[in-house]
Amino acid sequence: MADVKEILANKRILLEAYLTDLARGKGTLLQEAMSYTLSNGGKRLRPSLFLLTADLYAKDSENLLPFAAGLEMIHTYSLIHDDLPAMDNDDYRRGKPSNHKVYGEGQAILAGDALLSEAFYLMASLKATEPAERVLAALSYAADYAGLGGMVYGQSLDLLGADKAQTAEALKKIHYYKTGALLSLSFVCGAILGGAPQRDVDALDRFGRSLGLAFQIADDILDHEGTFAELGKPIGSDEANDKTTYISLLGLAGAQKAGKQAIAEANGEIASLSVDSVVLRDLGQVILNRKK
């Protein structure tokens, strides 16, 4: 487990330096609003997982930093929009006022829109250095999993069910798309750009979806027993809003058991990868034991 934590920490350092260089010399209000949330820390988990996966297939992942940055921009745009009053109505993100509390709702919406567009611009820039068919395949997955085939569809399901009691199966479907899709995307695109065989890409897709479920379960547990200092946002908001979570459905012990089961299912999906998957198998415990 220590090894995967160290790898992710090193990937995060690389990405932070790249994102800092991107932000230099930009001075419009829109760019400031984009940078406000993009530069406000975070785990950088998705781009780090992307870089880690590319490395498994003997690819120098530093050359892929534009794509990694694009993945983080997609995630960041989703956070800006999630915090809006029409969505989750959260006033804080990572210990600081949410984007719309600083720049207003209109600019926050536009900052999210611009981050999404900039993400695809950066990711497509790899066509100058990487095989075009790999870049195109990765972009196709990104467009699908960030939108109707993944995150945005999951958010829509979440909104539609916000004032209704959810079954365990319905909740799983929401997070299969809302959370699992972008995690899957990190593994899938890292594998594609690293030159992995399609059967590995498919296995990593399934792996990411199951890992995403475990990630969401851990999120619900943190919302139940974490602190503002740890999470950088108000805790207990789901419970206060009578929103169905894995805690409300299964209780703490049941949610913890479900998280372990999701990790076991995820690891089963990568048992036959063409590369050594030990570093991936350690990811589950990192996710379940995280404190923020």
C-alpha positions in Angstrom: 0.0 0.0 0.0 2.9 2.3 0.7 4.1 1.9 -2.8 0.9 3.0 -4.5 0.6 6.0 -2.1 4.1 7.1 -3.0 3.4 6.6 -6.7 0.3 8.7 -6.5 2.0 11.4 -4.5 4.8 11.6 -7.2 2.2 11.8 -10.0 0.4 14.6 -8.1 3.7 16.6 -7.8 4.2 16.3 -11.6 0.6 17.4 -12.3 0.7 20.4 -9.9 3.8 21.7 -11.6 2.2 21.4 -15.0 -1.1 23.1 -13.8 0.9 25.9 -12.3 2.7 26.5 -15.6 -0.7 26.5 -17.4 -2.0 29.2 -15.1 0.8 31.7 -15.6 0.1 34.9 -17.5 -3.6 34.6 -17.6 -5.5 37.6 -16.3 -9.2 37.7 -17.3 -11.9 37.3 -14.7 -13.1 34.1 -16.4 -9.5 32.6 -16.3 -9.3 33.7 -12.6 -12.5 31.9 -11.8 -11.3 28.8 -13.6 -8.0 28.9 -11.8 -9.6 29.5 -8.4 -11.1 26.1 -8.2 -8.5 24.3 -10.3 -5.6 25.4 -8.1 -7.4 24.8 -4.8 -5.7 21.6 -4.0 -7.6 18.3 -4.0 -6.3 14.8 -4.3 -5.7 14.9 -8.1 -6.7 11.3 -8.0 -8.1 10.8 -11.5 -5.1 12.3 -13.4 -2.7 10.5 -11.1 -4.4 7.1 -11.8 -4.3 7.9 -15.5 -0.5 8.5 -15.3 0.0 5.4 -13.1 -1.9 3.2 -15.6 0.0 4.5 -18.6 3.3 3.7 -16.8 2.1 0.1 -16.4 2.3 -0.3 -20.2 5.9 1.0 -20.4 4.8 4.5 -21.4 6.7 7.6 -20.3 3.7 9.2 -18.7 5.3 12.7 -18.4 4.6 13.1 -22.1 0.9 12.6 -21.3 0.6 15.5 -18.8 -1.7 17.5 -21.1 -4.2 14.7 -21.1 -3.9 14.3 -17.3 -4.5 18.0 -16.9 -7.6 17.6 -19.1 -9.0 14.9 -16.8 -8.5 17.2 -13.8 -10.3 20.0 -15.6 -13.3 17.8 -16.3 -13.4 16.9 -12.6 -13.0 20.5 -11.5 -15.8 21.8 -13.8 -18.1 19.1 -12.3 -17.3 20.3 -8.8 -18.0 24.0 -9.7 -21.4 23.0 -11.2 -22.2 20.6 -8.3 -21.8 23.3 -5.8 -24.3 25.6 -7.5 -27.6 26.4 -5.7 -29.5 24.5 -8.5 -27.5 21.4 -7.7 -26.0 20.6 -4.3 -26.0 24.2 -3.0 -22.7 23.9 -1.2 -21.0 27.0 0.1 -17.6 25.5 0.6 -15.2 23.4 -1.4 -11.8 22.2 0.0 -12.1 24.6 2.9 -12.7 27.7 0.8 -15.9 29.4 -0.4 -17.3 27.7 -3.5 -16.7 29.3 -6.9 -20.2 30.8 -7.1 -19.8 32.4 -3.7 -16.8 34.3 -4.9 -17.5 35.0 -8.6 -21.3 34.7 -8.7 -23.4 32.0 -10.3 -23.1 33.2 -13.9 -19.3 33.3 -13.9 -19.1 30.0 -12.0 -21.2 28.4 -14.7 -19.0 29.9 -17.4 -15.8 28.9 -15.6 -17.1 25.3 -15.6 -18.0 25.4 -19.2 -14.6 26.8 -20.1 -12.8 24.2 -18.1 -14.6 21.4 -20.0 -13.8 23.0 -23.3 -10.2 23.6 -22.3 -9.9 20.0 -21.2 -10.6 18.6 -24.6 -8.3 21.2 -26.2 -5.5 20.0 -24.0 -6.2 16.3 -24.5 -6.4 16.7 -28.3 -3.0 18.4 -28.3 -1.4 15.0 -27.9 -2.1 14.3 -31.6 1.3 16.1 -32.1 3.2 13.5 -30.2 1.1 10.3 -29.8 -0.4 7.9 -32.4 -3.6 9.6 -33.7 -5.7 6.5 -33.4 -4.9 6.2 -29.7 -5.6 9.9 -29.0 -8.9 9.6 -30.9 -10.0 6.5 -29.0 -9.2 8.1 -25.7 -11.1 11.3 -26.6 -14.1 9.2 -27.6 -14.2 7.6 -24.2 -13.7 11.0 -22.5 -16.6 12.6 -24.3 -18.9 9.6 -23.5 -17.9 9.1 -19.9 -17.9 12.8 -19.0 -21.4 13.2 -20.5 -24.4 11.0 -21.4 -22.6 7.8 -20.9 -21.3 8.7 -17.5 -20.9 11.6 -15.1 -23.6 14.0 -16.3 -26.1 11.3 -16.7 -25.4 10.1 -13.2 -25.8 13.7 -11.9 -29.2 13.8 -13.7 -30.3 10.6 -12.0 -29.1 12.0 -8.7 -31.2 15.2 -9.1 -34.3 13.3 -10.2 -34.1 11.1 -7.1 -33.1 13.8 -4.6 -36.4 14.0 -2.9 -37.2 10.3 -3.1 -36.2 7.2 -1.1 -33.8 5.2 -3.2 -33.3 1.4 -3.3 -29.7 0.0 -3.0 -29.9 -0.9 -6.7 -31.0 2.6 -7.8 -28.2 4.2 -5.7 -25.7 1.9 -7.2 -26.8 2.9 -10.7 -26.5 6.6 -9.8 -22.9 6.2 -8.7 -22.0 3.7 -11.4 -22.4 6.7 -13.7 -21.8 9.7 -11.5 -18.6 8.6 -9.7 -17.5 5.4 -11.4 -17.4 6.7 -15.0 -14.6 9.3 -14.4 -12.5 6.8 -12.4 -12.9 4.3 -15.2 -12.0 6.9 -17.7 -8.6 7.5 -15.9 -7.7 3.8 -16.2 -9.1 3.4 -19.7 -7.4 6.4 -21.2 -4.1 5.6 -19.5 -4.2 2.1 -20.9 -5.2 3.2 -24.4 -2.4 5.8 -24.6 0.0 3.4 -23.1 -0.7 0.9 -25.9 -2.7 -1.7 -23.9 -4.6 -4.5 -25.7 -8.4 -3.9 -25.9 -9.1 -6.8 -23.4 -7.1 -4.9 -20.8 -8.9 -1.7 -21.6 -12.3 -3.4 -21.1 -11.1 -5.0 -17.8 -9.8 -1.7 -16.5 -13.2 -0.1 -17.4 -15.0 -2.6 -15.2 -12.4 -2.2 -12.5 -12.9 1.5 -12.4 -16.6 1.3 -12.1 -16.4 -1.0 -9.1 -13.7 1.1 -7.6 -15.9 4.1 -8.1 -18.7 2.4 -6.1 -16.2 1.9 -3.2 -15.1 5.5 -3.5 -18.7 6.7 -3.1 -19.3 4.4 -0.2 -16.2 5.9 1.5 -17.5 9.4 0.7 -20.8 8.6 2.5 -18.9 7.2 5.5 -16.8 10.4 5.6 -19.9 12.6 5.4 -21.2 10.6 8.3 -18.2 10.7 10.6 -15.7 13.2 9.2 -15.0 16.8 10.2 -15.0 20.1 8.3 -11.3 20.4 9.0 -10.7 17.0 7.3 -13.0 17.4 4.3 -13.0 21.2 3.7 -16.8 21.3 3.4 -19.8 20.9 5.7 -20.4 17.4 6.9 -23.8 15.7 7.4 -25.5 17.6 4.6 -26.8 14.5 2.9 -28.4 13.4 6.2 -29.8 16.8 6.9 -31.4 16.9 3.4 -32.8 13.4 3.9 -30.8 12.2 0.9 -30.4 8.4 0.5 -26.8 7.3 1.1 -25.2 4.0 1.8 -25.2 4.9 5.4 -28.9 5.6 5.5 -29.6 2.4 3.6 -27.2 -0.1 5.2 -25.9 1.5 8.4 -22.2 2.1 9.0 -21.3 -1.5 9.4 -23.3 -2.5 6.3 -21.7 0.3 4.2 -18.2 -0.7 5.3 -19.0 -4.3 4.2 -20.4 -3.1 0.9 -17.2 -1.1 0.3 -15.0 -4.1 0.9 -17.2 -6.2 -1.5 -16.9 -3.5 -4.2 -13.1 -3.7 -3.8 -13.1 -7.4 -4.1 -15.2 -7.2 -7.3 -12.8 -4.6 -8.7 -9.8 -6.7 -8.0 -11.4 -9.7 -9.7 -11.7 -7.7 -12.9 -8.0 -7.2 -13.2 -6.8 -10.6 -12.3 -5.9 -11.5 -15.9 -4.3 -8.2 -17.1 -1.4 -8.6 -19.4 0.8 -6.5 -17.0 1.5 -6.8 -13.3 -1.6 -5.4 -11.5 -0.3 -5.5 -7.9 -0.2 -1.7 -7.6 -3.8 -1.5 -8.8 -4.9 -4.0 -6.3 -3.6 -1.9 -3.5 -5.7 1.1 -4.6 -8.9 -0.3 -2.9 -7.5 0.0 0.6 -6.2 3.5 -0.1 -9.7 4.5 -1.2 -11.5 2.9 1.7 -9.1 4.2 4.3 -8.9 7.8 3.1 -9.7 10.7 5.4 -10.6 13.3 2.9 
